[in-house]
Amino acid sequence: MSLITLLLVLIVIGFILWLINTYIPMDRKIKNILNFVVVILVVLWLLRAFGVLDSISNVRI
C-alpha cells in the first residue's frame, strides 16, 4: 500500500468523522465513544498496514 493511499484514506476518514461530529446531533458521550472507537480502529489499521501487528501475531508464549 503506497503512502499516498494511506494519506488519502486518513483524510477521508477524518473528513467523515468531522461531518458526523458537526452535522449529526447526538449526545456528547456518544460522540466521544464514536471518536475513540474510530481512532482505535485507525491505529490498528495503520499498525497492520506497516506490518507491526502481523509480526506481533507470530510471537508464541
C-alpha positions as a printed NumPy array, in Angstrom:
array([[  0.   ,   0.   ,   0.   ],
       [  1.503,   3.317,  -1.008],
       [  1.971,   6.308,   1.235],
       [ -0.395,   8.395,  -0.897],
       [ -3.145,   5.806,  -0.438],
       [ -2.633,   5.817,   3.33 ],
       [ -2.759,   9.595,   3.399],
       [ -5.922,   9.742,   1.297],
       [ -7.66 ,   7.156,   3.483],
       [ -6.737,   9.094,   6.63 ],
       [ -8.054,  12.33 ,   5.096],
       [-11.33 ,  10.679,   4.064],
       [-11.812,   9.086,   7.498],
       [-11.076,  12.398,   9.208],
       [-13.477,  14.256,   6.939],
       [-16.278,  11.737,   7.507],
       [-15.721,  11.869,  11.257],
       [-15.792,  15.672,  11.147],
       [-19.054,  15.592,   9.175],
       [-20.616,  13.215,  11.681],
       [-19.462,  15.307,  14.642],
       [-20.642,  18.562,  13.075],
       [-23.932,  17.745,  11.401],
       [-25.432,  14.762,  13.231],
       [-26.973,  15.756,  16.551],
       [-26.132,  13.308,  19.302],
       [-25.093,  13.319,  22.919],
       [-21.513,  14.341,  23.723],
       [-20.816,  10.98 ,  25.387],
       [-21.837,   9.101,  22.255],
       [-19.638,  11.368,  20.105],
       [-16.681,  10.753,  22.406],
       [-17.198,   6.998,  22.232],
       [-17.521,   7.163,  18.435],
       [-14.342,   9.226,  18.14 ],
       [-12.472,   6.847,  20.447],
       [-13.569,   3.768,  18.504],
       [-12.642,   5.334,  15.163],
       [ -9.193,   6.376,  16.429],
       [ -8.507,   2.897,  17.832],
       [ -9.6  ,   1.249,  14.571],
       [ -7.44 ,   3.614,  12.504],
       [ -4.405,   2.975,  14.722],
       [ -4.904,  -0.794,  14.431],
       [ -5.313,  -0.47 ,  10.667],
       [ -2.114,   1.589,  10.415],
       [ -0.196,  -0.914,  12.541],
       [ -1.37 ,  -3.715,  10.28 ],
       [ -0.577,  -1.668,   7.141],
       [  3.005,  -1.089,   8.304],
       [  3.413,  -4.723,   9.33 ],
       [  3.809,  -4.143,  13.059],
       [  0.665,  -6.02 ,  14.026],
       [  1.487,  -9.003,  11.815],
       [  4.867,  -9.543,  13.461],
       [  3.273,  -9.46 ,  16.923],
       [  0.789, -12.191,  15.98 ],
       [  3.671, -14.565,  15.16 ],
       [  5.044, -14.442,  18.722],
       [  4.281, -17.574,  20.741],
       [  4.1  , -17.609,  24.508]])
